[in-house]
Amino acid sequence: MTQNRGGTKTAREAGGNAAAAGWKRGKEGYVAWLDVFQANTLVVRALERTLKEQFGLPLAGYEVLVRLVEVPEGERVRMQELARKVLLSKSGLSQLFTRLERRGLVERHGDPENLRVTYALITEEGREALERTRPMFREEIEERFAGHLDKEEIRTIRRAMRKVIRASGDEPLSEGTND
């Protein structure tokens, strides 16, 4: 690490905010988490900005469309399951879904046999919107994330993040996805 003019390492140089978080200087686990958190935040902000500017669509709205288009023909997904897949609360998804419905991108359908169950469906207009946004989304991911990593680094990140996800009691959402 570099030294400041006085010859000592600054807190930032020795591991960011590790000391402020109660960790010993240079605690690798915390520093790695901080880097993942910062990288994720920066890429998400850029994706969000580009999607809104070019398509008027929030990133979570894009994710809703992606998850709905992945539902096999003839099957349905419950709103509750969709919320889990897009990492939103049920109420957060409901509010977002209402905005997407107003644009004609998605629809809700109740289950006549169980009035507590509501299914989420993508409309043809939603499929078309997704097809228009996908190329930009893929370009942004390449430009802001994947393009800076080689194949082995990408594999390492995937393995590491899958371990963390599974340790949290969940399964990676990337299983079976086309994006």
N, C-alpha and C positions, 0 to 999 in steps of 0.2 A: 504494500500500500504506500501511497505517497504521504509525505509529511508536510505540515504547514510551515510557515516561516520560522516558527519557534522550534521546529524539529519534532513536534509531537503530532500524533494523529488526531484529527478532529473526530467528534462523535459520529458525524455523518460518514467520514472515511472509514471508520472502524465498524460500520454496520448499520448505518442509517439511524433509525429511531429505536434501536434495540435497547439502549440504556434507559430511555424514557419509558419503555414498555416493561421495565423490570427485569430484563434479560441481561446476562453478562455480555460484555462487548463481544461482537463477532459471533454470537450464537447462530450457527449455520441454519438451523431449522427456521428460526424467525426471519432471518435475512432472506432465505429462499421464499418463504411465504410472502414477505413484503414485496419482493420482485415480481412474483406471480400476480399478486393483488394489483400492483401498479400497472403492469403490462396489460392485464385484463381490463382495467379501468380505462386506460388510454385507447385501446382498440375498440372497446364497447362505445366510448364517447364518439369516436370517429365514425363508426358504423351507424350509430344513431343519427348523427348529424347528416351524413350522406343520404341515408334512407328518407329522412324527413324532408331534406332539401329537394331531392330528385323525385320522390314518389309520395310524399306526404304520409309516410307510413312509419310508425315507431318500430324499433328493433323487436320488441316483444310481439308486435302485430305480425311482423315477418315470420317470427318463430311459430306463431299460431298457424299461419298459412302452411308453413313447411310441415308441421306435425299433422295437420288435417289432410294434406295431400298424400301423406304416407299411409293413411288408413286404407287397407285393402278394399277393393271394390265389393260392395254388398255388406260391409261391416260398418259399425258406428263406434264413436268414442264418446264416453260420458264427459261432461264438462269437468267433473272432479278429476278424472284421469288426465284430461288435457291440461288442467292447472298444474298438476304434478310434472308433466312433461315440459312445460314452458317455464317452470320454476316461479310460478306466481301463486298468491293466495287465491282462494275461491272468489273472494270479493274483488280482488285485483283483476282476475281474469274476466269476471262478469262485467266490470266497467269497461275494460278494453274491448271485450266482445261486443258490447252495445255500440261502441264507436265503429267497429268493423262492420257490424250489421247495417248501420246507417249508410255505409258506403256500398252495401250490397255484396261484400266479400265473403260473408259467412251467414249461416242461419242456425237457429236453435230449433230443435224438435223435441217435444215432450214424448214420454212413453205412456201410452194410454193405459197400460197395465200397471204402471207404477208412477204415480203423479209426482213423486219426489225426484225422479230421474229425468235429466235433460241431456240430449245428445247435441254435439257440435258437428256441423257440416260445412264444408267449403262449397261455395257456389262456383258456377262457371266463370263469373267475373273475378272471383278470388283466385281461381287457377290461372287466369290470364294475367292478373296483377303479379302473381308469384313468378310467372315465366318472364315478365318484364324486369322484375327486380333481381332475379337470380344471377344474371351475368355480372351486374354491378357488385352484388354481395360477394361473389367468388373473387372478383378482381380486388376488392378491398381486403379480403382475408389474405390473399396472396401478397398484396402490397404492404400491409401493416403487420402481418404475422408470419405466415408460412414462407414467404420469400426471403426471410432473414435467417432461416434455419435449414440445415441439411436433413436428409432423410433419417439419419440416425438420431439426430436431436429431436425430430418430430416423434419418432418411435419412443424415445426415452420419456418425453413429456407425456405422451399418451399412457405409457405404462405407469408412470408415477401418479398421474392424476386419477387413473382407474383404481389404483390402490387406495388413494385417499377417499374417493367416492364410495368404494365398497366398505372401507373402514367406518364410514358414516352410516352404513346400513342401507345404502341405495345401490342401484345398478347404473352404469354409465348410459346416458341418453344417446350416445353415439352408436350404440348397438343397432344395426339394421338401418341406419339412416343413409340417405343419399347425399346429404350436404355435410 
